[in-house]
Amino acid sequence: MMMRFCKVDKKKDTAGFNAAELTRYYMDSTPSIDSLIAQCGSEDELLGELQIAFVVFLLGHVYSAFDQWKIVVDTICRGRASLHARPAFYKHFIRSLHYHLRETPSDFFVDIVSRNNFLTTTLKLFFEALREEQAELDVELCARGEKFKQHLEKYFSWDFSVDEDDDPVVVEL
């Protein structure tokens, strides 16, 4: 049996983009989310694909399903503009991710070689976006995101605090 997942549009022809458009493209994955939703048919079906990918990996030990799960989670977490346009989608995403993480040991997402946890890096960006956009976002989405963050910090001992060293450096010419 062969499984086919939706393709995440990671590379786009950026020729002709000005500096602001190029920065926005690489900082906000909303266009990739829109593409995934169009391929899947709906927001619910995209979340369904996320669920299937996780279950296929967890029960079937299919590494390509885990790769798909990681890519989709990363893409959704980096969709800053989508937070405004799709609050219900993000509430369901947080719930789904919560249950996925309940099924895994605390050290599961740590890269053995680099000791880097891709999920903490990705979720840190997601929680940062929720915090920065809080005044303009759905109140329930922000509350659910904060509760999820606190749960992860307690259960996995992950640290999502904002580090000043992570701030972009502006170089004046």
C-alpha positions in Angstrom: 0.0 0.0 0.0 1.3 3.4 -0.9 0.4 6.6 0.9 0.5 10.0 -0.8 0.6 13.1 1.3 0.1 16.6 0.2 3.2 18.3 -1.0 4.4 21.3 1.0 5.4 24.1 -1.3 8.8 25.0 0.2 10.4 26.5 -2.9 8.8 29.2 -4.9 10.2 31.3 -7.7 11.1 34.5 -5.8 12.5 36.3 -8.8 11.1 39.8 -8.9 10.3 39.9 -5.2 11.5 43.1 -3.5 13.3 42.9 -0.1 10.1 43.2 1.9 8.2 40.5 -0.1 11.2 38.2 0.1 11.5 38.6 3.9 7.7 38.1 4.3 7.9 35.0 2.1 10.6 33.4 4.3 9.2 34.5 7.6 5.5 33.6 7.1 4.4 30.3 5.7 0.8 31.4 5.1 1.1 30.9 1.3 2.3 27.3 1.9 -0.6 26.7 4.3 -3.1 28.1 1.7 -1.5 25.7 -0.8 -1.8 22.7 1.6 -5.5 23.5 2.3 -6.2 23.8 -1.4 -4.6 20.4 -2.0 -6.3 18.7 0.9 -9.7 20.3 0.2 -10.3 22.0 3.5 -8.7 23.0 6.8 -10.3 19.9 8.5 -8.8 17.6 5.9 -5.3 19.2 6.4 -5.7 18.5 10.1 -6.8 15.0 9.2 -3.7 14.5 7.1 -1.6 15.7 10.1 -3.4 13.1 12.2 -2.9 10.3 9.7 0.8 11.1 9.3 1.3 10.9 13.0 -0.7 7.7 13.5 1.0 6.0 10.5 4.4 6.9 12.0 3.5 5.9 15.5 1.9 2.6 14.7 3.5 1.7 11.4 7.0 3.1 12.1 6.9 4.8 8.6 9.6 7.4 8.8 8.3 9.3 5.7 5.0 9.8 7.6 7.0 11.4 10.5 8.8 13.7 8.0 5.4 14.8 6.6 4.1 15.4 10.2 7.2 17.5 11.0 6.9 19.5 7.8 3.2 20.2 8.2 3.6 21.1 11.9 6.5 23.5 11.1 4.5 25.1 8.2 1.4 25.6 10.3 3.4 27.1 13.2 5.2 29.6 10.9 1.9 30.9 9.4 1.7 34.3 11.2 -0.9 35.8 8.9 -3.0 32.6 9.1 -3.4 33.2 12.8 -5.7 36.1 12.0 -7.5 34.5 9.1 -8.0 31.0 10.6 -8.4 31.1 14.4 -10.7 28.1 14.5 -8.2 26.1 12.5 -5.4 27.0 14.9 -7.5 26.0 18.0 -8.1 22.6 16.4 -4.4 22.4 15.5 -3.4 23.1 19.1 -5.8 20.4 20.4 -4.4 17.8 17.8 -0.8 18.6 18.7 -1.6 18.3 22.4 -2.9 14.8 21.9 0.0 13.8 19.6 2.5 14.9 22.2 0.8 13.0 24.9 1.6 9.8 23.0 5.4 10.5 22.9 8.2 10.4 25.5 9.7 13.7 26.5 13.0 13.1 24.7 11.4 11.8 21.5 11.9 15.0 19.4 15.5 15.5 20.3 18.0 15.0 17.5 20.5 12.4 18.7 23.5 14.0 17.0 22.9 17.7 17.6 20.7 17.4 20.8 18.4 19.9 19.1 14.7 19.7 19.4 13.0 20.8 16.2 9.6 21.1 17.9 10.7 23.5 20.6 12.2 25.7 17.9 9.1 25.6 15.8 6.7 26.0 18.8 8.8 28.9 20.1 8.1 30.8 16.9 4.4 29.9 17.1 4.0 31.1 20.8 6.0 34.2 20.0 3.6 35.1 17.2 0.6 34.5 19.5 2.2 36.8 22.1 3.1 39.5 19.6 -0.2 39.5 17.8 -2.3 39.0 20.9 -4.1 42.4 20.7 -5.5 41.5 17.3 -6.1 37.8 17.6 -9.0 35.7 18.8 -9.0 35.8 22.6 -9.8 32.1 23.0 -7.0 31.2 20.5 -4.4 33.2 22.6 -5.7 31.6 25.9 -5.5 28.1 24.4 -2.0 28.8 23.1 -0.8 30.0 26.4 -2.3 27.1 28.3 -0.7 24.7 25.8 2.6 26.4 26.2 2.4 26.1 30.0 1.5 22.4 29.7 4.6 21.8 27.5 6.9 23.7 29.8 5.7 21.7 32.8 5.4 18.2 31.2 8.4 18.3 28.8 10.5 20.9 30.7 10.8 22.9 27.5 11.7 26.5 27.6 9.9 28.9 25.3 11.1 32.1 26.8 12.2 34.7 24.3 16.0 35.1 24.1 17.3 38.5 23.2 20.1 36.8 21.2 17.5 35.5 18.8 16.5 39.0 17.8 17.4 39.9 14.2 20.4 42.0 13.7 20.0 45.2 11.7 23.1 46.1 9.7 23.3 49.6 8.4 25.3 50.2 5.3 
